[in-house]
């Protein structure tokens, strides 16, 4: 329509990548979610309130951050939950608990990157660096974070912008130069020659 390449939303790509990361841990998330549902029963909730002021949290299917908060809350109140007889059988075993704790730590990194992506001053160069680091941490997320990911509307343009912002214009390929062409500024005659007035 405008004849210029589009740049996709980095936060949207990041959220899709995070969801694919969480899908690999569906067993742990499902176990904690089932436990939280069981604890919402009136008697269980009353018993829980006797031991802690922290409320139960459940995951919202449309927000991965709510899954992170639910898992964090489980980790914080696990010892209290074990005191509730009717829910004891649903408490993840020690090996699963350690995996949940590790997952929570990973999700803290994801959450900090998500907040960084929402900063007004973030550049495409910084986004690319964040994405590259996250692919190293969690390769499963690469489907959404690589420069050549299927979701990227104009991978050549994104790559070109990142190279320019890094100061690596000499490394631009002919395709990247072509993608940047609509954004070239042409110097006018008065800008290109110094003023004759002193």
PyMOL commands that set and color helices and strands:
alter all, ss='L'
color gray80, all
select helices_A, chain A and resi 10-23+26-39+42-51+64-81+85-90+94-117+124-137+139-145+155-166+169-171+174-183+189-192
alter helices_A, ss='H'
color red, helices_A
deselect
rebuild
show_as cartoon
